[in-house]
Amino acid sequence: MINCKEKILISAIELLDNEIVSGVTTNNLTKLQNVSEPALYSLYEGKQEILNYIIKEYASYIEW
């Protein structure tokens, strides 16, 4: 089963695939996976921390 933290990351990746970073909001992230905003903020400081995590973890998979 996917935990809350993973759901938020999945949402962020899906949204970033379709929007620019400024178009991604914490509200979008939580609605996509049916997670509450308080749950998001209990796991991450905010959108920037989520984006930094994705970049750090998945940068090696990106072909430049």
Rosetta silent file (secondary structure, phi, psi, omega in degrees, C-alpha in Angstrom):
SEQUENCE: MINCKEKILISAIELLDNEIVSGVTTNNLTKLQNVSEPALYSLYEGKQEILNYIIKEYASYIEW
SCORE:     score description
SCORE:     0.000 S_00000001
   1 L     0.000  139.959 -179.591    0.000    0.000    0.000 S_00000001
   2 L   -79.588  130.718  179.005    1.249    3.477   -0.860 S_00000001
   3 L   -85.290  173.087 -175.655    1.800    5.707    2.164 S_00000001
   4 H   -59.154  -43.075 -178.609    0.894    9.387    2.399 S_00000001
   5 H   -62.414  -42.335  178.209    4.426   10.600    1.653 S_00000001
   6 H   -66.587  -37.895  177.860    4.586    8.502   -1.516 S_00000001
   7 H   -60.450  -42.490 -179.684    1.149    9.733   -2.614 S_00000001
   8 H   -64.691  -42.503  178.436    2.324   13.333   -2.358 S_00000001
   9 H   -63.552  -41.760  177.806    5.451   12.561   -4.409 S_00000001
  10 H   -60.445  -44.310  178.037    3.370   10.798   -7.071 S_00000001
  11 H   -59.782  -45.288 -178.320    1.088   13.828   -7.281 S_00000001
  12 H   -62.110  -43.680  179.516    4.029   16.181   -7.622 S_00000001
  13 H   -64.687  -43.248  178.779    5.582   14.150  -10.419 S_00000001
  14 H   -62.380  -44.007 -179.288    2.264   13.904  -12.270 S_00000001
  15 H   -68.337  -39.215  179.975    1.617   17.634  -11.952 S_00000001
  16 H   -67.496  -24.796  177.283    5.149   18.575  -12.978 S_00000001
  17 H   -68.486  -25.064 -175.269    4.731   16.474  -16.092 S_00000001
  18 H  -112.898  -14.299 -174.437    1.858   18.749  -17.152 S_00000001
  19 L  -135.756  162.307  170.897    2.599   22.140  -15.586 S_00000001
  20 L   -77.799  162.019 -174.817    5.452   24.486  -14.836 S_00000001
  21 H   -54.487  -41.472 -177.891    6.669   24.563  -11.244 S_00000001
  22 H   -65.927  -19.964  179.128    4.801   27.766  -10.415 S_00000001
  23 H   -83.776  -10.570  179.436    1.545   26.097  -11.482 S_00000001
  24 L   -89.753  125.275  179.037    1.922   23.305   -8.932 S_00000001
  25 L  -120.152  161.130  176.346    0.354   24.114   -5.572 S_00000001
  26 H   -63.401  -31.422  176.766    0.112   22.196   -2.329 S_00000001
  27 H   -63.033  -43.980  176.409   -3.644   22.239   -2.853 S_00000001
  28 H   -60.394  -44.175 -177.397   -3.187   20.484   -6.236 S_00000001
  29 H   -60.495  -43.536 -176.575   -0.853   17.938   -4.675 S_00000001
  30 H   -74.948  -37.573 -178.644   -3.254   16.993   -1.920 S_00000001
  31 H   -67.015  -37.710 -176.658   -6.402   16.881   -4.048 S_00000001
  32 H   -61.622  -34.516 -178.137   -4.876   14.576   -6.657 S_00000001
  33 L  -113.495   11.196  179.563   -4.212   11.821   -4.118 S_00000001
  34 L    55.720   51.101  177.961   -6.944   12.696   -1.596 S_00000001
  35 L  -117.305  143.156 -179.446   -4.464   13.703    1.109 S_00000001
  36 L   -78.344  152.240  176.265   -5.112   16.563    3.527 S_00000001
  37 H   -62.465  -39.631  175.540   -2.932   19.675    3.519 S_00000001
  38 H   -58.640  -35.688  177.343   -2.141   19.207    7.240 S_00000001
  39 H   -64.530  -42.473  178.000   -0.841   15.715    6.347 S_00000001
  40 H   -58.675  -48.944 -176.796    1.366   17.218    3.641 S_00000001
  41 H   -72.054  -15.905  173.971    2.788   19.804    6.037 S_00000001
  42 H   -78.905  -18.859 -178.687    3.423   17.158    8.690 S_00000001
  43 H  -104.365  -30.924 -177.525    5.689   15.366    6.194 S_00000001
  44 L  -135.362  153.526  176.708    7.189   18.257    4.214 S_00000001
  45 L   -73.041  -25.091 -179.814    7.831   21.938    4.886 S_00000001
  46 L   163.815 -169.091 -175.695    6.144   22.804    1.613 S_00000001
  47 H   -58.340  -42.043 -176.615    6.257   22.590   -2.152 S_00000001
  48 H   -62.009  -40.554  178.687    9.929   23.532   -2.428 S_00000001
  49 H   -64.481  -39.256  178.239   11.033   20.671   -0.167 S_00000001
  50 H   -63.802  -46.902 -179.953    8.997   18.206   -2.237 S_00000001
  51 H   -63.647  -41.349  177.893   10.485   19.497   -5.482 S_00000001
  52 H   -61.464  -40.286  179.169   14.010   19.405   -4.063 S_00000001
  53 H   -63.270  -46.068  179.901   13.481   15.800   -2.982 S_00000001
  54 H   -60.392  -46.064 -179.950   12.250   14.777   -6.425 S_00000001
  55 H   -61.498  -45.697 -178.670   15.194   16.451   -8.126 S_00000001
  56 H   -63.067  -45.790 -175.114   17.688   14.871   -5.729 S_00000001
  57 H   -76.537  -32.058 -171.881   16.201   11.367   -5.955 S_00000001
  58 H  -111.733    0.578 -178.854   15.402   11.237   -9.661 S_00000001
  59 H   -59.365  -34.131 -178.032   18.089   13.401  -11.296 S_00000001
  60 H   -67.912  -17.366 -179.918   20.189   10.345  -12.116 S_00000001
  61 H   -88.753  -11.839 -176.795   17.345    9.017  -14.319 S_00000001
  62 L   -82.852  130.344  176.108   17.146   12.142  -16.458 S_00000001
  63 L   -94.511  123.618 -178.398   18.947   12.011  -19.783 S_00000001
  64 L   -95.236    0.000    0.000   20.452   15.371  -20.690 S_00000001
